[in-house]
Amino acid sequence: MSHSDHPSMPRRRFLTAAAGVGVGAGAVIIGASPAQARAVPEPNIFSCSAWSARPPSSPVSLAGNNPNKIIVHHTAFPNTADTGQTGSFAIAHEIQDLHMDTNGWIDTGNHFTISRTGYIMEGRHRSLERLLAGSNMVVSAHTVGQNTQSIGIENNGTYITATPPTLLWASLVSLCSYICYQYNLSPTQIYGHRDFNDTECPGDKLYSMLPQLRSDTAARM
């Protein structure tokens, strides 16, 4: 379990009403030809400033390299509603407070957080900045031994037996596909926290869905 600024307001070029993702005129196009090209839209990601995150206790560091993988987590919080923007932002604050005040970290440990209602939020400061640039990454605190080479995504809830909500899953696929495109990663490089550390995270159910996540991410790309 991992319980871990970009100055712009949330990016909305690809907003849909609930999940906060979609396709628009600014979509990134990949592929060998127009007939084969598929859009990899930039999800609507709320920056640290958008959800009024606390400043880091000391400056975040850059790894000096691009990530080579994505690591999926769950918060292990109760599967209660985090309805809409207000509830989603509250979860981001709860995670940051836990990571800074209890774990003693400088900031939220993960790069991005997804609420049960599908809101994607920047976790550690400057993560969104580097993702949008598609170069370098912020040193994180979500997985021992992987914090200078992996992007950590925190999914709110406990997924030992429960399935992630549809809105959360849609945003997770959207975020993973955009990360893979920006950093030139293969969807095969999506892992669970337990692949590297002795933990139940991201829960038996979500972990069992990682092959589907890789497949859905590849299809979206």
C-alpha positions as CSV (number, residue, x, y, z in Angstrom):
1,M,0.0,0.0,0.0
2,S,1.4,3.4,-0.9
3,H,0.0,6.3,1.1
4,S,2.0,9.2,-0.4
5,D,3.6,22.3,-8.9
6,H,2.4,22.6,-11.7
7,P,0.9,26.1,-11.6
8,S,-1.8,25.6,-14.2
9,M,-5.5,25.0,-13.4
10,P,-6.9,21.6,-14.4
11,R,-6.6,20.7,-18.0
12,R,-9.9,20.2,-19.7
13,R,-9.3,19.7,-23.4
14,F,-10.6,16.2,-23.2
15,L,-13.2,16.4,-20.5
16,T,-16.3,14.3,-20.3
17,A,-18.9,14.9,-17.7
18,A,-18.1,12.2,-15.2
19,A,-14.8,10.5,-15.9
20,G,-12.9,13.6,-16.9
21,V,-11.5,12.1,-20.1
22,G,-12.3,12.2,-23.8
23,V,-11.0,13.2,-27.2
24,G,-10.6,16.6,-28.6
25,A,-9.0,18.7,-31.3
26,G,-5.7,18.8,-29.4
27,A,-5.3,15.0,-29.2
28,V,-1.9,13.5,-29.8
29,I,-1.9,11.3,-32.9
30,I,0.4,8.3,-33.3
31,G,0.8,5.7,-36.0
32,A,2.4,5.0,-39.3
33,S,-0.3,6.7,-41.4
34,P,-3.6,8.6,-41.1
35,A,-5.5,5.4,-41.7
36,Q,-3.8,3.7,-38.8
37,A,-3.5,6.6,-36.4
38,R,-5.1,6.5,-33.1
39,A,-5.6,9.4,-30.7
40,V,-4.0,9.3,-27.3
41,P,-5.8,12.1,-25.5
42,E,-4.4,14.0,-22.6
43,P,-6.7,13.2,-19.6
44,N,-8.1,15.9,-17.4
45,I,-5.6,16.0,-14.6
46,F,-6.1,18.3,-11.7
47,S,-2.8,19.8,-10.7
48,C,-1.5,20.2,-7.1
49,S,-2.5,23.8,-7.2
50,A,-6.0,22.9,-8.4
51,W,-6.7,20.8,-5.3
52,S,-4.8,23.2,-3.0
53,A,-2.1,20.7,-2.0
54,R,0.3,21.6,0.8
55,P,3.7,22.6,-0.4
56,P,6.4,19.9,-0.1
57,S,8.5,20.1,3.1
58,S,11.6,20.3,0.9
59,P,12.0,20.6,-2.9
60,V,11.1,17.5,-4.9
61,S,14.0,16.0,-6.9
62,L,14.1,15.0,-10.6
63,A,15.5,11.5,-11.4
64,G,17.4,12.7,-14.5
65,N,15.8,9.9,-16.6
66,N,12.5,8.8,-18.0
67,P,10.4,6.1,-16.2
68,N,10.6,2.6,-17.6
69,K,7.3,1.3,-16.0
70,I,4.0,2.2,-14.4
71,I,3.2,0.8,-10.9
72,V,-0.5,0.5,-9.9
73,H,-1.6,0.9,-6.2
74,H,-4.7,1.0,-4.1
75,T,-5.1,3.2,-1.1
76,A,-6.6,0.5,1.1
77,F,-9.1,3.1,2.2
78,P,-12.8,2.0,2.6
79,N,-14.8,1.7,-0.6
80,T,-17.0,4.7,0.3
81,A,-18.2,7.4,-2.1
82,D,-15.7,10.2,-2.9
83,T,-18.4,11.9,-4.9
84,G,-17.3,14.5,-7.5
85,Q,-14.7,17.1,-7.2
86,T,-15.1,18.0,-3.6
87,G,-14.9,14.4,-2.4
88,S,-12.0,13.6,-4.7
89,F,-10.0,16.5,-3.6
90,A,-10.6,15.5,0.0
91,I,-9.1,12.1,-0.7
92,A,-6.0,13.8,-2.2
93,H,-5.6,15.8,1.0
94,E,-6.1,12.8,3.2
95,I,-3.3,10.9,1.3
96,Q,-0.9,13.8,1.4
97,D,-1.5,14.4,5.1
98,L,-0.9,10.7,5.8
99,H,2.3,10.6,3.7
100,M,3.7,13.8,5.1
101,D,2.6,13.7,8.8
102,T,2.7,9.9,9.5
103,N,5.2,8.6,6.9
104,G,7.5,11.6,7.2
105,W,7.8,12.0,3.5
106,I,8.3,15.4,1.8
107,D,5.1,15.2,-0.2
108,T,2.5,12.7,-1.5
109,G,4.4,9.5,-2.4
110,N,2.7,8.7,-5.6
111,H,2.8,10.7,-8.9
112,F,-1.0,10.5,-9.5
113,T,-4.2,9.7,-7.7
114,I,-7.5,8.5,-9.1
115,S,-10.7,8.8,-7.1
116,R,-13.5,6.3,-7.1
117,T,-15.5,8.7,-9.2
118,G,-12.8,9.0,-11.9
119,Y,-11.1,12.3,-11.0
120,I,-7.3,12.2,-11.8
121,M,-5.2,14.3,-9.5
122,E,-1.5,15.1,-9.5
123,G,0.1,13.6,-6.4
124,R,3.7,14.6,-5.9
125,H,4.4,18.2,-7.1
126,R,5.9,18.6,-10.6
127,S,4.7,15.1,-11.7
128,L,2.2,16.7,-14.1
129,E,4.8,19.1,-15.4
130,R,7.2,16.3,-16.3
131,L,4.4,14.2,-17.8
132,L,3.3,17.0,-20.1
133,A,6.9,17.5,-21.2
134,G,7.4,13.8,-21.8
135,S,10.9,14.0,-20.3
136,N,12.5,13.3,-16.9
137,M,10.4,12.3,-13.9
138,V,10.0,13.3,-10.3
139,V,11.6,11.0,-7.7
140,S,8.7,9.5,-5.7
141,A,8.1,7.4,-2.6
142,H,5.5,4.8,-3.7
143,T,7.5,1.6,-4.2
144,V,10.8,0.7,-2.5
145,G,13.6,0.3,-5.1
146,Q,11.5,1.8,-8.0
147,N,11.1,5.4,-7.1
148,T,13.6,6.7,-9.6
149,Q,12.3,4.6,-12.5
150,S,8.5,4.2,-12.2
151,I,5.3,6.3,-12.3
152,G,3.1,5.4,-9.3
153,I,-0.7,5.6,-9.7
154,E,-2.8,5.5,-6.5
155,N,-6.4,4.2,-6.9
156,N,-8.7,5.1,-4.1
157,G,-10.3,2.1,-2.4
158,T,-9.6,-1.4,-1.4
159,Y,-9.6,-4.0,-4.2
160,I,-9.0,-7.3,-2.5
161,T,-12.4,-8.7,-3.5
162,A,-14.1,-5.6,-4.9
163,T,-13.8,-4.5,-8.5
164,P,-12.8,-0.9,-9.2
165,P,-15.7,1.3,-10.2
166,T,-16.2,1.8,-13.9
167,L,-15.3,5.5,-13.7
168,L,-12.1,4.8,-11.9
169,W,-11.1,2.1,-14.4
170,A,-11.8,4.4,-17.4
171,S,-9.6,7.1,-16.0
172,L,-6.9,4.5,-15.1
173,V,-6.8,3.3,-18.7
174,S,-6.8,6.9,-20.0
175,L,-3.9,7.9,-17.7
176,C,-1.9,4.8,-18.4
177,S,-2.2,5.2,-22.2
178,Y,-1.2,8.9,-22.0
179,I,1.8,8.1,-19.7
180,C,2.9,5.3,-22.1
181,Y,2.6,7.6,-25.1
182,Q,4.4,10.6,-23.5
183,Y,7.3,8.4,-22.2
184,N,7.3,5.9,-25.0
185,L,6.5,3.0,-22.8
186,S,4.9,-0.3,-23.8
187,P,1.6,-1.2,-22.0
188,T,3.4,-4.4,-21.1
189,Q,5.4,-2.4,-18.6
190,I,2.4,-1.9,-16.2
191,Y,2.9,-3.7,-12.9
192,G,1.4,-3.9,-9.4
193,H,3.0,-2.8,-6.2
194,R,3.3,-6.4,-5.0
195,D,5.5,-7.2,-8.0
196,F,8.3,-5.4,-6.2
197,N,7.5,-5.2,-2.5
198,D,6.0,-7.5,0.1
199,T,2.5,-6.1,0.1
200,E,-1.1,-7.0,-0.8
201,C,-1.3,-3.8,-2.8
202,P,-3.0,-3.2,-5.2
203,G,-5.4,-5.9,-3.8
204,D,-6.0,-9.4,-5.3
205,K,-8.9,-8.3,-7.5
206,L,-7.2,-5.2,-9.0
207,Y,-3.9,-7.2,-9.4
208,S,-5.8,-9.9,-11.3
209,M,-7.1,-7.2,-13.7
210,L,-3.6,-5.9,-14.7
211,P,-3.6,-8.1,-17.9
212,Q,-6.9,-6.4,-18.8
213,L,-5.4,-3.0,-18.0
214,R,-2.4,-3.7,-20.3
215,S,-4.8,-4.9,-23.0
216,D,-7.2,-1.9,-22.6
217,T,-4.3,0.5,-22.6
218,A,-2.8,-1.0,-25.7
219,A,-6.2,-0.8,-27.4
220,R,-6.6,2.8,-26.5
221,M,-3.2,3.5,-28.0
